[in-house]
């Protein structure tokens, strides 16, 4: 059986750090989708009371990225490009979280393999981050439209 000890190099630490950043930005994206969903519902008058809003917020926090993407598409007018970006990040996120290291474990044992994985994870992190920033901008627009201050919502 092949030795599966995790390499202890600085490059290995960098690889795992970028994996963590990729997952982090997916969670930040989930948070922005939750915020955007709530703000969109508020702007449409669908969540009349503060208690309803708080309950909905807690429920949506437990939704997966895929569930949030499917739901927000019914409430927010994303462009076709934005929809494609959301779905691509969702698909790639699922691969990274569930299968990435299972499929790429051998690459973690070589400097060239780790460097390649780091580049992949950086690209994904940057893609998820750009999308999260775009959604953050939409949320800011809705806060202003609704006359709310961001820190007063939830």
RANORNOR-V571417 format. One record per backbone hydrogen bond with DSSP energy under -0.5 kcal/mol. NH is the residue of the N-H (numbers start at 0). CO is the residue of the C=O. E is the energy in kcal/mol with one decimal. If there is no record, write none. Layout:
nh=NH co=CO e=E
nh=NH co=CO e=E
This chain:
nh=12 co=8 e=-1.9
nh=13 co=9 e=-2.3
nh=14 co=10 e=-2.4
nh=15 co=11 e=-2.5
nh=16 co=12 e=-2.1
nh=17 co=13 e=-2.4
nh=18 co=14 e=-2.0
nh=19 co=15 e=-2.3
nh=20 co=16 e=-2.4
nh=21 co=17 e=-2.3
nh=22 co=18 e=-2.1
nh=23 co=19 e=-2.7
nh=24 co=20 e=-2.7
nh=25 co=21 e=-1.3
nh=26 co=22 e=-2.0
nh=27 co=23 e=-2.4
nh=28 co=24 e=-2.0
nh=29 co=25 e=-2.3
nh=30 co=26 e=-2.2
nh=31 co=27 e=-2.3
nh=32 co=28 e=-2.5
nh=33 co=29 e=-2.3
nh=34 co=30 e=-2.7
nh=35 co=31 e=-2.9
nh=36 co=32 e=-2.5
nh=37 co=33 e=-2.4
nh=38 co=34 e=-2.7
nh=39 co=35 e=-2.5
nh=40 co=36 e=-2.3
nh=41 co=37 e=-2.5
nh=42 co=38 e=-2.6
nh=43 co=39 e=-1.2
nh=44 co=41 e=-1.5
nh=45 co=40 e=-2.9
nh=46 co=40 e=-0.5
nh=52 co=48 e=-2.1
nh=53 co=49 e=-2.6
nh=54 co=50 e=-2.4
nh=55 co=51 e=-2.6
nh=56 co=52 e=-2.6
nh=57 co=53 e=-2.1
nh=58 co=54 e=-2.0
nh=59 co=55 e=-2.8
nh=60 co=56 e=-1.8
nh=61 co=57 e=-0.7
nh=61 co=58 e=-0.9
nh=62 co=59 e=-1.4
nh=67 co=63 e=-2.4
nh=68 co=64 e=-2.5
nh=69 co=65 e=-2.5
nh=70 co=66 e=-2.3
nh=71 co=67 e=-2.9
nh=72 co=68 e=-1.5
nh=73 co=70 e=-1.6
nh=74 co=71 e=-1.5
nh=75 co=71 e=-2.5
nh=77 co=75 e=-1.9
nh=82 co=78 e=-2.5
nh=83 co=79 e=-2.5
nh=84 co=80 e=-2.5
nh=85 co=81 e=-2.7
nh=86 co=82 e=-2.4
nh=87 co=83 e=-2.3
nh=88 co=84 e=-2.6
nh=89 co=85 e=-2.4
nh=90 co=86 e=-2.5
nh=91 co=87 e=-2.7
nh=92 co=88 e=-3.0
nh=93 co=89 e=-2.3
nh=94 co=90 e=-1.8
nh=95 co=91 e=-2.8
nh=96 co=92 e=-2.9
nh=97 co=93 e=-2.4
nh=98 co=94 e=-2.6
nh=99 co=94 e=-1.8
nh=102 co=98 e=-2.6
nh=103 co=99 e=-1.5
nh=104 co=100 e=-0.9
nh=106 co=103 e=-1.2
nh=107 co=103 e=-0.8
nh=107 co=104 e=-1.0
nh=108 co=105 e=-1.4
nh=109 co=106 e=-1.4
nh=113 co=109 e=-2.7
nh=114 co=110 e=-2.5
nh=115 co=111 e=-2.1
nh=116 co=112 e=-2.3
nh=117 co=113 e=-2.7
nh=118 co=114 e=-2.1
nh=119 co=115 e=-2.2
nh=120 co=116 e=-2.8
nh=121 co=117 e=-2.6
nh=122 co=118 e=-2.3
nh=123 co=119 e=-2.3
nh=124 co=120 e=-2.9
nh=125 co=121 e=-2.7
nh=126 co=122 e=-2.1
nh=127 co=123 e=-2.8
nh=128 co=124 e=-2.6
nh=129 co=125 e=-2.5
nh=130 co=126 e=-1.9
nh=131 co=127 e=-2.3
nh=132 co=128 e=-2.5
nh=133 co=129 e=-2.0
nh=134 co=130 e=-2.3
nh=135 co=131 e=-2.3
nh=136 co=132 e=-2.0
nh=137 co=133 e=-1.7
nh=138 co=134 e=-2.4
nh=139 co=135 e=-2.4
nh=140 co=136 e=-2.2
nh=141 co=137 e=-2.1
nh=142 co=138 e=-2.8
nh=143 co=139 e=-2.2
nh=144 co=140 e=-2.6
nh=145 co=141 e=-2.5
nh=146 co=142 e=-0.6
nh=146 co=143 e=-1.1
nh=147 co=142 e=-2.8
nh=151 co=148 e=-2.0
nh=152 co=149 e=-1.2
